[in-house]
Amino acid sequence: MKKNLINSILDLEKEYEKKDIPSIHVGDTVRLGIRIVEGKTERVQYYEGVVIGIKNFSIKKTILVRRIFQGFGIERIFILHSPLITSIEVKRSAKVRRAKLYYLRKLSGKATRLKQKEN
């Protein structure tokens, strides 16, 4: 009974999953296009930063993106399968040895740079 219920929930979630999401890893620099509604108009605002954490799986998958704006570190959590996200682009990939990059919060300036992956 319980397995049958879980399978039916997973099947229902598959309907709402996006198919065009690139492979995102911790340490990647991503550019997300977010749809913003202001009154009657809609526009796409881009948010670019480093992925410092990934949580969950399937339709509940979220990423924590950190960017520096006017000298302050800003972190924001995005649900990858949300209809508000219009585009996801991986700009750069970094070689990291941790699952969460929370130590970047304490660093500033050039110290926050991550080593590039060699392809």
N, C-alpha and C positions, 0 to 999 in steps of 0.2 A: 504493500500500500504506500509506504513512505517513498520508496524508489520511484514508483509510478508518478507520484505527485511532484517529485523533484524533476523528473524527466519532462513532465508537462510544463513546468515553469521554465525550464531551459529552452524548450521549443518555442514558448511564447516570447521569450527574450530575443531569440534569434531573428524574429521578424523586425525588430527595431534596431538591430546592430548595423552599423555602417560598414560597407564593404571596402571602402577606399582609404582606410587608415593605414599609414605607413608603419613600419616597425620602429617603435620608439624605445630607447633605453635610457637609463640614468646617465647623465653627463652630456646628453645631446642638446644642442642648441636648436630650438624649434621656433617656428613662426606660425602662430594660430590666428585665423581670421574669425572674429566673433561678430555675430549679427547683433546690432543694437537698434532698438526701436525708440525713436524720439518723436512723440506725438503721432503724426500720420506718416512720417518718413522713416525709412530704414536705411542703414548704412553698415559697412563692414569696417570694424576697427581691428588693427593688427596688434598682437601682443607677442613680443619676441623675448626669449630668455632661456635659461638653462634648466633642464629637468633635474630636480634634486630628489625626487621621490616618485614612486609608482605604487599604487595600491589596487587590490582586488583583481578581478578578472571578468570576462564576459561583458555584459552591458553596464556593469557597475564600475568599470575600470576608470580610475582617476589618475591624473598626473599633477604634481606640484611644481610649478614653474616660478623661478626667481629671476628678477631683472633689477637693474639699477636704474632708478629714475631720479634725476636731479640730486644725485648724491645719496639717496636713500634706497635701501633694499626693499623691494616689494615682492611678496609671494602671493600667488593665487592658485587655487585648486580648480582644475577643469575636468569635467566629465567628458570623456572622449566621444561617447556616442550621443551627446546632447544635440538636439536639432539647432541650437544656437551657434554651434561651431560649424563654419562653412568650409574652412580649409585648414589642413595641417601640412606643414612643410618642414622637413628636417634639414637645417642649414649646415650643421657641423656635428661630428661625433667625436667624443673624447674618450681617452683610455682611463677608466676609473676602476678602483678595486673595492668599492663599497656599494652597498645597495641603497643607502641614503647619504646624500651629500650635505648634511646639516652643518658640517664644519665650515662651509662657505659663508655662513652667517657671520662668523667672527672675523673673517678676512676682508680686506678692502684693497682697492687698486689692482696692481699687477699680480698680487698674490692670489687673486681669484681665478687666474687663467688656468685652464686644464690642458693637459697634453693631448694633441690631436691623435686620432687613430690612424695608423698606416694601413692603407687599402692595398 
